[in-house]
Amino acid sequence: MSNNNVLKGVFLVGFGATSYGMLATFVKMAYNEGYTTAEVTTSQFVLGILGILLINLFQKIKNKNTAIKASRQNIFHLMLAGTSLGMTSVFYYLAVKYIPVSIGIVLLMQTVWMGVLLEMILEKKLPSTQKIVSVIIVLIGTVLATNLIQNEVKLDWHGIMWGMLAAASFTTTMFTANSVATNISSAQRSLYMLLGGAIIVFSFSIATQITPFNFEIFLKWGIILALFGTIIPPMLMNAGFPLTGIGLGSIVSALELPVSVMMAFVLLNEDVKPIQWFGIILIIIAIIIMNINLTGRKK
């Protein structure tokens, strides 16, 4: 693979991760204007699905209808996988309702050790020393990044619970997204996963929205949330990962963490202490360690 292709992949994955890193700050800003979690998630998914539908239509016309079409089995499996995507959005947005965005993104990054644990269960073998070291660094980084040592800010347990549930569902999303119906276009895969996620989001909205739905959210925040949450990141990452490979792609996608914290610091005036930045750096280092080949052999 040429260096130009790898560089292109790095740019695509990096921009996708950066876009997703901005998302929680926009959600928090929507909350500050009185919008509910149901309104935020519904507007994001409705407009996201419409956007991906247009992209699919454009690709269909461009390729003159020659692209591989998803089978019924593909559609079923992708929608099933997409339910975890919907749960991730709901849980993550509920988390940042109770805790700062800078803490919420750190909790979401617990996918690093959750992924290792899930891999161990599925493959029925102990993880490598490299992965164990990475997990230990992540846990140390999490303690520092959430400022548990100084304990100056009391974290709402609701936020911690939703944040950990978001990390668990996101771990499932990552495992299924990289293995289900990989023979069809990324636009088709994104569409059917979004439709699966929409089932969870709409069910949550119906169950929790007790006040009249404020449709102004669609124009005020829905377009931004759809772009940065359900259209740009999956499209760019699906296009970029094949060019970078999983290892380099995972390292570049870690950009989501500092971008999310920086956005919260700049736009929400969240207080992020030096010890928290150090913890964030440790988590990024752990992701790098986990995804580089130290031995020259397959891990």
Disulfide bonds with the S-S distance in Angstrom:
none
